[in-house]
Every structure is written in structure tokens, then in C-alpha cells.
Amino acid sequence: MDGDIGDFLRSRRARIQPEEVGLASYGRRRVPGLRREEVAQLAGVSVDYYIRLEQGRGTSVSDAVLDSIARVLRLDETEHVYLRTVARPQRAKKDRTPTPRVRPGVQVLLDGMDRMPAFVLGPRMDVLAWNTLADALSGFSAMPVAVRNIPRHVFLDPASRDLYPDWAAVAAQAVANLRVTSGREGDDPELNALVGELALRSEDFRRLWA
């Protein structure tokens, strides 16, 4: 199985050119496609972590990290399932960590703030609770839970540039907050997956994160 995952990931890296994912191609490359360092950067994991995975030593890798790598390598559904199989041949699929919830008293406090929009964020800047004015402004209640996240909204939703008069400052602050959380909880797979997704899909995020 160790050889299977290494061969598989190398072959998928080889078919993607740096320019296709917004990376500059500097100098002569010994192998075609993306380098391991570039896959790690785009997936939001450390280079050492990705190398261990490619060498078959990442049997404890989470679903979130595998999902992030699958997005970077543009795997189809069959390839994605195969990646999970060869990465963790003996491991049963684990449920993702549930989204944290706020205490009822916090919601009461938010509802009492009837003259200003207010909302509560989790460590990864997921929007956990809000009041009526915040919902009217941002439409949180209409968003799927998976996209109810400030960095995703700022960098992936074009409407955010109209919503925030100083979009650049909001974007920089969002990245700074993720940096702080990453330094404190760098082994959080959900956080790593979020960073990898934003790095893959947003040139502005890649620039600010770098």
C-alpha cells in the first residue's frame, strides 16, 4: 500500500502545471507538474506532513486533509475514494469534529443588541450565531453551514467587495486571524483544509497568506 499511495500522488502531481493553480514556475524542474512543496502549500499542510503521507507514513491523516489534497490535485470522485483507501487501509472512517455551538445565553445577548449587527465567530471564523440585523445584512440564515465562514465569504464571494467598503483591510484581518489560530492550533485538520481551499481558489488569499 505504501508504494500505491506514493505512485498515485506522484502521478496526480505530474499532470498539473503550476500555472494552472496560480503559481509561478521558476527555473528548471526535474519532474513534471507540481512539486511536493507546492502541493503542501496549496493544501495548507506542512511539507514534512505531506512527504510522510506520500511515503505511506500518514495513516492517521484526517478526512479534512485528504479532502484538501484531493481538491489541489483535482481528483474525481473515484480517485478521491481511492486516495482515502490507500492512505488509511486499516482505519475506519471517522466523523468530522462537530461545529461548536454557543450557549443559549449568548444568543439572548445577541438578540438584545437590536440597534447594531452582531455575530459570534468560532476559532476558524465560522459564524456560529447572529442577531436579526446581522442576518439582514449578511444573510447568514440562508447560507449552507459549510460556507457560513468569514474568510470563505471574503475571498470566494464576489459580493463581499460591495459589502465591505474597505475590503482590503477586512481581507488582511481575516488572514491575520487565521494565522493566529494556525499558530495556536496548527494540527487542526479543519483549519488546514480551510487554508488549503482558500489558497487554491483565491489569488488574493495566497498573496496575503504568503
Buried (B, 14 or more C-beta within 10 A) or exposed (E): EEEBBBEBBBEBBEEBEBEEBBBEEEEEEEEEBBBBEBBBBBBBBBBEBBBBBBEBEBBEBBBBBBBBBBBBBEBEEEEBEBBBEBBBEEEEEEEEEEEEEEEEEEBEBBEEEEEEBBBBEBBBBBBBBBBBBBBEEBEBEEBEEEEBBBBBBBBBEEEBEEEBEEBEEBBBBBBEBBEEBBEEEEEBBBBBBBBBBBBBBBEBBBEBBE
